[in-house]
Amino acid sequence: MHQEVQDKLRFELREARAQHGDAAYDELVSLPYLDAICRETLRVYVSNTRIKFHTHRTADIRPFP
């Protein structure tokens, strides 16, 4: 799926490896296409940040004096 995107990312990673050897964190975060793919993936597949709480009984909440 999205073969052209995969090819472009592989090319960017291979170029970075050719220049720097095994990529350390600093080299990986400086790759613009890898960064764009990661951001787009997180945008499309949002983690569920909402948690629903269900009570099993009612609670009597009194205001503070």
C-alpha positions in Angstrom: 0.0 0.0 0.0 1.3 3.5 -0.9 4.4 2.0 -2.7 5.7 5.4 -3.7 5.7 6.6 -0.1 7.5 3.6 1.0 10.1 3.9 -1.7 10.7 7.6 -0.9 11.1 6.8 2.8 13.5 3.9 2.0 15.5 6.3 -0.2 15.7 8.9 2.6 16.8 6.3 5.2 19.4 4.8 2.8 20.9 8.2 2.1 21.1 9.0 5.8 22.8 5.7 6.5 25.2 6.2 3.7 26.2 9.6 5.1 26.1 8.8 8.9 26.4 5.0 9.2 24.0 3.5 11.6 21.5 6.2 12.5 21.4 7.6 16.0 18.5 9.4 17.4 19.8 12.8 16.2 20.0 11.7 12.6 16.6 10.1 12.7 14.8 13.1 14.0 16.5 15.3 11.3 14.9 13.3 8.5 12.0 15.4 7.2 10.1 12.7 5.3 10.3 10.3 8.2 9.0 13.0 10.5 6.1 13.8 8.1 5.1 10.1 7.9 5.2 9.8 11.7 3.1 12.9 12.2 0.6 11.9 9.6 0.3 8.4 11.1 -0.4 9.9 14.5 -2.9 12.3 13.0 -4.9 9.6 11.2 -4.7 7.0 13.9 -5.4 9.1 17.0 -4.9 7.3 20.3 -7.9 7.2 22.4 -7.4 9.8 25.1 -10.9 9.8 26.5 -11.7 7.4 29.2 -15.3 6.8 30.2 -16.1 6.1 33.9 -19.3 4.3 34.8 -20.5 4.3 38.4 -22.3 1.3 39.7 -24.2 3.3 42.4 -25.1 6.9 43.0 -23.1 9.1 45.2 -24.3 11.9 47.4 -21.9 14.8 46.8 -22.2 17.6 49.2 -20.8 21.1 48.7 -17.9 22.2 50.8 -18.9 24.4 53.9 
